[in-house]
Amino acid sequence: MRYLMIAFFCVFTFGVQSLFAQNKDDIITESKFIINSRILNEYRTCLISLPESYNDSSQLKKKHPVIILLDGYTFFKTTSGIVDFMSSDRNRNHFMPETVIVAIENIDRERDFTVTKIKTKRPNTMGGGRDFLDFIEKELIPYVDKNYRTEAHRILVGHSLGGLLTLNSFMDENSLFNAYISIDPSIWWDEQMMIDKVDSIQPTSLNKKLFIATANQGEASYERNKKRHDKFYSLVSKRGEKSSNVKIEYFENEGHRSVPLIALYNGLRYLYDENQ
């Protein structure tokens, strides 16, 4: 019943929000804005969802945490619905604070979500993930903080290759994010290089919360998917003094494409549950 209610809220879109451009190179219309990235040398479109109370005259001094959402066009409505369901005073769930959601639309996810390049028979653009994280932290977040009432609590959410990039951000001690939701991440990428990097994780990263969701991709994919997720989780947990900072959850009844809905809800519950 709980998940049925979440799915129901996810079919709704939210009220249009408008903001005037602060830079002549940036374009803002309705519930999206386009930012000119010098780092990526291209324009990037972002969808934005503001809390229900954002324009309430009695709440104009209130600041909000931020979710940066990868694969933005795919997951924007789903995430907005879940966050509204969990935070809106109308629902009175109060599982989490009202939150600004910034969803980045894709141009080349294989380029943007991978930090290493692997050899393929065809030409590829892989390995631009570090530049993409720099774009998020040095251009997108400052832009959002300047133009919206935000506080310095940020969550990065990614699925599949986006989940892989989320883990790379988690392992970066200089990351501007406070928490992470990595949904069925592609840890198999580049000979499981993520597992090999665990020994280099610094205490700053280990003090942040990380939720990893694993989908059931079938018996044939066990070695490629679940086994590697479990190994990564085990190694990271052993490195941290607080094992509760990292949680992994296996969704036996969900596949790679269906798991984001439930994983987003459970992940946010975990991040904001002080008892976990």
C-alpha positions as CSV (number, residue, x, y, z in Angstrom):
1,M,0.0,0.0,0.0
2,R,2.8,2.4,0.9
3,Y,4.4,2.0,-2.6
4,L,1.1,2.3,-4.3
5,M,0.6,5.7,-2.6
6,I,4.1,6.8,-3.8
7,A,3.4,5.8,-7.4
8,F,0.1,7.7,-7.2
9,F,1.8,10.9,-6.3
10,C,4.5,10.5,-8.9
11,V,2.1,10.9,-11.8
12,F,1.5,14.6,-10.9
13,T,3.6,17.4,-12.2
14,F,4.2,20.5,-10.1
15,G,3.4,24.1,-10.4
16,V,5.4,26.3,-12.7
17,Q,8.2,28.2,-11.1
18,S,9.8,31.2,-12.8
19,L,13.0,33.1,-12.2
20,F,14.7,35.8,-14.3
21,A,18.2,35.1,-15.7
22,Q,21.1,36.5,-13.8
23,N,23.5,36.0,-16.6
24,K,22.9,36.7,-20.3
25,D,24.3,33.3,-21.2
26,D,21.8,31.5,-18.9
27,I,18.2,31.0,-20.0
28,I,15.3,30.3,-17.6
29,T,11.8,29.5,-18.6
30,E,9.0,28.0,-16.5
31,S,10.3,24.9,-14.5
32,K,13.7,24.6,-16.2
33,F,16.8,26.6,-16.8
34,I,19.7,26.3,-19.2
35,I,23.2,27.0,-17.9
36,N,26.2,27.8,-20.1
37,S,29.0,25.5,-18.8
38,R,32.5,26.8,-19.5
39,I,33.9,23.5,-18.1
40,L,31.9,21.3,-20.4
41,N,31.9,23.9,-23.2
42,E,28.2,23.4,-23.8
43,Y,24.8,24.4,-22.6
44,R,23.1,22.1,-20.1
45,T,19.4,22.0,-19.4
46,C,18.2,21.4,-15.8
47,L,14.6,20.8,-14.6
48,I,13.8,22.2,-11.1
49,S,11.2,21.4,-8.5
50,L,10.6,23.8,-5.7
51,P,8.9,22.9,-2.4
52,E,5.2,23.5,-2.1
53,S,5.8,26.3,0.5
54,Y,8.6,28.0,-1.4
55,N,6.5,31.0,-2.4
56,D,4.4,31.1,0.8
57,S,4.7,34.7,2.1
58,S,5.3,33.4,5.6
59,Q,8.2,31.1,4.4
60,L,10.3,33.5,2.3
61,K,13.3,33.4,4.6
62,K,13.3,29.6,4.8
63,K,16.2,27.8,3.1
64,H,16.0,24.2,1.7
65,P,18.4,21.3,1.1
66,V,19.1,20.3,-2.5
67,I,18.9,17.1,-4.4
68,I,21.0,16.9,-7.6
69,L,19.5,14.3,-9.8
70,L,21.3,12.5,-12.6
71,D,19.4,11.2,-15.7
72,G,17.1,14.1,-14.8
73,Y,14.5,13.8,-17.6
74,T,13.9,10.2,-16.8
75,F,13.6,10.5,-13.0
76,F,12.4,14.1,-12.5
77,K,8.6,13.4,-12.0
78,T,9.2,10.3,-9.9
79,T,11.7,12.0,-7.6
80,S,9.6,15.1,-7.3
81,G,6.5,13.1,-6.4
82,I,8.3,11.0,-3.8
83,V,10.0,14.1,-2.1
84,D,6.6,15.9,-2.1
85,F,4.9,12.9,-0.5
86,M,7.6,12.6,2.1
87,S,8.0,16.3,3.0
88,S,4.9,18.3,2.2
89,D,3.0,19.7,5.1
90,R,-0.2,18.7,3.3
91,N,0.7,15.0,3.6
92,R,2.1,15.5,7.1
93,N,4.6,12.7,6.7
94,H,7.6,14.8,7.6
95,F,10.0,12.1,6.8
96,M,12.4,14.7,5.4
97,P,12.5,18.4,4.9
98,E,11.1,20.2,1.9
99,T,13.8,20.1,-0.7
100,V,14.8,21.8,-4.0
101,I,15.3,19.2,-6.7
102,V,17.7,20.0,-9.7
103,A,17.5,17.4,-12.4
104,I,20.2,17.5,-15.1
105,E,19.1,16.4,-18.5
106,N,21.5,14.1,-20.5
107,I,23.6,14.9,-23.5
108,D,26.1,12.1,-23.4
109,R,25.7,9.9,-20.3
110,E,28.5,7.5,-21.3
111,R,30.9,10.5,-21.3
112,D,29.6,12.3,-18.3
113,F,29.0,9.3,-15.9
114,T,32.4,7.5,-16.3
115,V,35.7,8.7,-15.0
116,T,37.8,6.2,-16.9
117,K,37.9,5.2,-20.6
118,I,37.8,1.6,-21.7
119,K,38.8,0.1,-25.0
120,T,35.9,-0.6,-27.4
121,K,35.7,-1.5,-31.1
122,R,33.9,1.7,-31.8
123,P,35.1,5.2,-31.1
124,N,33.7,6.4,-27.7
125,T,33.6,9.5,-25.6
126,M,34.0,7.8,-22.2
127,G,36.0,9.2,-19.3
128,G,34.5,12.7,-18.8
129,G,33.0,12.1,-15.4
130,R,35.5,14.2,-13.5
131,D,34.7,17.2,-15.7
132,F,31.0,16.6,-15.2
133,L,31.4,16.5,-11.4
134,D,33.4,19.7,-11.7
135,F,30.6,21.3,-13.7
136,I,28.1,20.3,-10.9
137,E,30.2,21.5,-8.1
138,K,31.9,24.6,-9.6
139,E,29.1,25.9,-11.9
140,L,25.7,24.3,-11.2
141,I,25.7,24.3,-7.4
142,P,26.9,27.9,-7.1
143,Y,24.3,29.0,-9.7
144,V,21.5,27.2,-7.8
145,D,22.7,28.6,-4.4
146,K,22.7,32.1,-5.9
147,N,19.3,32.0,-7.5
148,Y,17.3,29.9,-5.0
149,R,17.0,29.8,-1.2
150,T,19.1,26.8,-0.5
151,E,21.1,25.5,2.4
152,A,24.5,23.7,2.3
153,H,23.0,20.2,2.5
154,R,23.2,18.4,-0.8
155,I,22.3,14.9,-1.9
156,L,23.5,13.3,-5.2
157,V,21.3,10.7,-6.7
158,G,22.2,8.5,-9.7
159,H,21.1,5.2,-11.3
160,S,23.2,2.7,-13.3
161,L,26.2,4.6,-14.7
162,G,24.8,7.5,-12.8
163,G,25.1,5.4,-9.7
164,L,28.7,4.8,-10.6
165,L,29.4,8.5,-10.8
166,T,27.6,8.9,-7.5
167,L,30.1,6.5,-5.9
168,N,33.0,8.4,-7.5
169,S,31.7,11.6,-5.9
170,F,31.3,9.8,-2.5
171,M,34.9,8.7,-2.7
172,D,36.1,12.3,-3.4
173,E,37.1,13.8,0.0
174,N,36.5,17.3,-1.5
175,S,33.0,16.6,-2.7
176,L,30.4,19.3,-1.9
177,F,27.7,16.6,-1.2
178,N,26.6,15.5,2.2
179,A,24.9,12.3,1.2
180,Y,24.4,9.9,-1.7
181,I,21.9,7.5,-3.2
182,S,23.5,5.1,-5.7
183,I,20.9,3.0,-7.4
184,D,22.0,-0.3,-9.0
185,P,25.4,1.3,-9.8
186,S,27.5,-0.1,-12.7
187,I,30.4,-1.3,-10.4
188,W,31.4,-3.7,-13.1
189,W,32.8,-0.7,-15.2
190,D,36.5,-0.9,-16.1
191,E,37.3,-4.2,-14.4
192,Q,35.5,-3.1,-11.2
193,M,37.9,-0.2,-10.6
194,M,35.6,1.2,-7.9
195,I,36.4,-1.8,-5.7
196,D,40.1,-1.3,-6.2
197,K,39.7,2.3,-5.1
198,V,38.1,1.6,-1.7
199,D,41.5,1.6,0.0
200,S,42.0,5.2,-0.9
201,I,38.8,6.5,0.7
202,Q,39.4,9.2,3.2
203,P,37.7,9.8,6.6
204,T,35.8,12.8,5.2
205,S,34.0,10.5,2.8
206,L,33.3,7.8,5.4
207,N,31.6,10.3,7.6
208,K,28.9,10.9,5.0
209,K,25.8,8.7,4.5
210,L,25.6,6.4,1.4
211,F,22.6,4.3,0.4
212,I,23.2,1.6,-2.3
213,A,20.3,-0.2,-3.9
214,T,20.8,-3.5,-5.7
215,A,18.3,-4.8,-8.3
216,N,17.7,-8.5,-9.2
217,Q,19.2,-8.8,-12.6
218,G,18.9,-12.5,-12.7
219,E,21.1,-15.5,-11.8
220,A,23.3,-14.9,-14.9
221,S,24.2,-11.4,-13.7
222,Y,25.0,-12.3,-10.1
223,E,28.7,-12.1,-10.5
224,R,28.5,-8.8,-12.5
225,N,26.0,-7.1,-10.3
226,K,25.0,-8.2,-6.8
227,K,28.2,-9.9,-5.8
228,R,30.2,-6.8,-6.7
229,H,27.8,-4.5,-4.8
230,D,28.1,-6.7,-1.7
231,K,31.9,-6.7,-1.9
232,F,32.0,-2.9,-2.3
233,Y,29.7,-2.4,0.6
234,S,31.7,-4.8,2.8
235,L,35.0,-3.1,2.0
236,V,33.6,0.4,2.6
237,S,31.9,-0.7,5.9
238,K,35.2,-2.0,7.2
239,R,36.9,1.2,6.5
240,G,34.5,3.4,8.4
241,E,34.2,3.8,12.2
242,K,30.4,4.2,11.8
243,S,29.1,1.2,9.9
244,S,25.6,2.9,9.9
245,N,26.9,5.5,7.5
246,V,26.6,3.1,4.6
247,K,23.6,0.9,3.9
248,I,22.9,-1.6,1.1
249,E,19.5,-3.0,0.2
250,Y,18.7,-5.8,-2.2
251,F,15.4,-5.6,-4.0
252,E,14.7,-9.2,-5.0
253,N,11.5,-8.4,-6.8
254,E,12.8,-5.4,-8.8
255,G,14.8,-5.3,-12.0
256,H,17.3,-2.7,-13.1
257,R,14.6,-0.5,-14.6
258,S,12.0,-0.8,-11.9
259,V,14.2,-0.4,-8.8
260,P,14.6,3.4,-8.8
261,L,11.1,4.1,-7.5
262,I,11.4,2.0,-4.4
263,A,15.1,2.8,-4.0
264,L,14.5,6.5,-3.9
265,Y,11.9,6.2,-1.2
266,N,13.9,3.8,1.0
267,G,17.1,5.7,0.3
268,L,15.7,9.0,1.5
269,R,14.1,7.4,4.5
270,Y,17.6,6.0,5.4
271,L,19.4,9.3,4.9
272,Y,17.0,11.2,7.2
273,D,16.4,8.5,9.8
274,E,18.5,9.5,12.8
275,N,18.2,6.0,14.2
276,Q,20.0,4.5,11.2
